[in-house]
Amino acid sequence: MVSVAVYAEGPTEWLVARKLWKRKILNGMGFLGAEERQPGDLIVGGGVDTFLKNLFSIDRASSERGVLIRDRTPFDRVLLMFDQEQMPNLEKYVKSKIETHLREIGIVSNFDKADDEIPNVFTGNIQTLPVAIHVANHDGMTYKKGPDLDGNRDFDGYIVELLQNLEDDPIGVSIVQRMLKETHQEKVKVMHQIGNQKIPDLMKDDQLPIKRSKTILYSHITAMQIGKSHVHFSEKVVEESDEDNLRTVFKSLIAAWDSLKREDDV
């Protein structure tokens, strides 16, 4: 089976992608390291610049300049996962940060948008290696809009969206109930409301409005009294989410994965 190496800026992205693969939301190809590896084996952090320098560099022990240095296990495709953060222009962000760095170390690459309707996914090749780039562009604040937000867009926003309630469908409450294995519906509703609304409102009333999605995640963690990091929490949210909801929220990530498929993979 065709194998995909997934490189992300942090463990949340890698573990969520692996969970989506295990649930067959990302399908049709193998996920390198899904069973036998720890996420740290396939992650380089520290922001985009550090990420690129650690992932792609000149291998002075090799006659070939500009190779993947993080892993020597054979793989057929690569999925890169970045945050948009506060960069205003995705096209410029991808082109200037990724292609410029690769060009400086002698790597030929070319990326284009995978689909005009999905502006945060880019596909192309690094030398002859097929690569897809997913740039998380979600602010995670679907329940509120306004001047409090600082414009940061990241992967945490997708997890926050999973926990939101639609008008006629309390999806977020259902996820909390399954995560806690709690049978008392009213108690679950209260915990969800505390995390989703009461803590953010209290902070805003005290002149400390929430600006980023990760704070909302920790608001939910506090309300649910889960003694785990947001990384573990995010993976659990995905594990307990309905498939249809996952396919809606992670539409762009699914598109990035699917863009790596080829007719000869079947």
Phi, psi and omega in degrees: 000144176299135184249134179248127173268125181254121177245129183227162179288342181203169184292332180302309182300315184294315182291323177293317177300318178297319179296319177297324177292316181295331178272004176068022171284318166263117188219175174087352179216159178281153179249107186301126177083009185296330184254315192258352185249160170269152183300332180298339179291339185233030181228137167232129184247194176097019181092169188296316182298312179295320178306309183294320181294325179281328184278317180239125179206174177279122178271101186285347176273356183241155177283348181264125179274145172070076180230165171294123183250353185282339188207137179254000177289133181299138173211161187256331184220163178227136172245120177258136182236115180242164166261145175286329184055237183249017177289127186281337188233110183297318182300312179294321180302309182292312183297310187288319184283316187271304184295323180296315179298315180296320180298323181296333179253017171083022179258129177274128179213159179204124182232143175225164175297137179289326184200130181299335180278350177234085190288349185257017177237130180233143180230155178172207181225143168251109195056244179253007184270120177294130184225138171242143180240124175250122179251110182295122187234037185249131177273350175074008185247051182294338182277349181209146175225146178155190187287350181292328184293144181260009175085002181285134179234127185207181185290331180302331181300327179292323179291320177299319180299322178301328184273353179287157176259132171282164186303315185247013184213102184286066184299314182301317179298320180297321179295315179300318180299317180289323180297320184267352184053042182265130183268343182273104186299318182295322178296319179296317180299320179295315180298319179294319181294323178298313181289322187275332188227310189293314178296312176302319180294320179297317179296319180294320179297332180265021176066028178231062183296143179290134185249339186225157186293328181299326178296323177296320178301315181289335173296316177294318180300319178296313182297323181274352179055048177263119183276054181225163178285168179294338178293307178299317181300315181297318179298320181291322178301316179295320180299325185261006180273152177290148183300316182299320179295319178298318181294328178287310184292320184259031181305316183289324178292320176299319179296321178296315179298311183295333180294342179275349180285149178232158180300329183277002177287333185287000000 
